[in-house]
Amino acid sequence: MIVGIIGLGLIGGSIAKALKKNKACDFIIAFDTNIKALKNSKKEQIIDEYTLKIDESMAKCEIVFVCTPVNNIYDNIEKLSKFITSSCIITDVGSTKASLVKKISLLLPKVTYIGGHPMAGLEKSGYEYSSEILLENAYYLLTKSFTHNKEQMDVLQNIIKKIKAIPLVILPGYHDYIVANISHIPHIIASSLVQMVQSNDQDQKYMHALAAGGFRDITRIASSSPDIWKDICIHNSNEIQNNLKMFLSKMKQFEEAIVNKDEKALLALFSQSKEYRDSFDNQQTSIMNKIYDFSISVEDKPGIIADVSTILAKNNINIKNIGIVNNRENYGGALRIELYSEKHRQQALQVLRELRYNIHIKE
């Protein structure tokens, strides 16, 4: 299979590296305006060929990933449509979909388009930060539309699985609704918090010096590219506006409870939030996947994660995720281990019990 990549930055570079690492295609051709990134990728034997413009060199591609900022996706697909066949699957990695699908309808029947959005990234951008494992075990949203058939969706899903991401197929409008809630508005809130502290800080800059811990964590995403987030807010403006109104109504509830010193209301608001947030770590009822995990009590000492990982690896048990549980309210065990299946979990439980580890299973 011949794959094209338009935009060899953080995501485009990570897709290319994952494709190469997992032998998910036979040939990769990339386009970017950054000649240094293209040359480095070719030297690293990640891509097989590159071009400095979208032209007939893309004609043999069977799948093309458009990995450019949201503002440029349609223009690049329009250029691409002049050189590829209608059987070529064009997908993107943008974080808004509905408006793009509407515009792409103008290119029919020349274009087969399936929207894509890997739920992974960094605050940094550029090929130099790309990684072959950036997308591993990350949800990769794919959006249905009238421009493709089931077989083409199956082909793209299989490619996503080969690079070890987790494909999830939804409608474009629902995609925009979801990401407005869990991604776009949180970025706006994080930026607003930073601006609030900047405005309130005084000459001594105590707030700047003390803004670590929780504040640093909750505002980390405010370090992302301003240009990218400007475009996202424009392209998904309707969903962002609608859900910002809901967020402001929630803030109003907190404000009223604080003004009235209403302990019962405050307790209810914080309790509801805590209960829902805590459920993120135990998604047994998730529509997307079942979590096969448990935790064990371990001493806080250097190398403990490596020790447990080695034990499981020697028994051919593949770990999906492992890490220290920092907030252990109502949660037994300091080290959480997640496996790929119930079979693997039972094998891990047996091995660790034989070694007398204290195991906790959250029902």
Secondary structure, DSSP 8 states (H G I E B T S, - for coil): -EEEEE--SHHHHHHHHHHHHTT--SEEEEE-S-HHHHHHHHHTTS-SEEESSSSGGGTT-SEEEE-S-HHHHHHHHHHHTTTS-TTSEEEE--S--HHHHHHHGGGTTS-EEEEEEES---S--SGGG--TTTTTT-EEEEE--TT--HHHHHHHHHHHHHTT-EEEEE-HHHHHHHHIIIIIHHHHHHHHHHHHHHHH--TT-HHHHH--HHHHHHTGGGGS-HHHHHHHHHHTHHHHHHHHHHHHHHHHHHHHHHHTT-HHHHHHHHHHHHHHHHGGG--TT-SS---EEEEEE----TTHHHHHHHHHHHTT--EEEEEE-S--TT---SEEEEESSHHHHHHHHHHHHHTT-EEE---
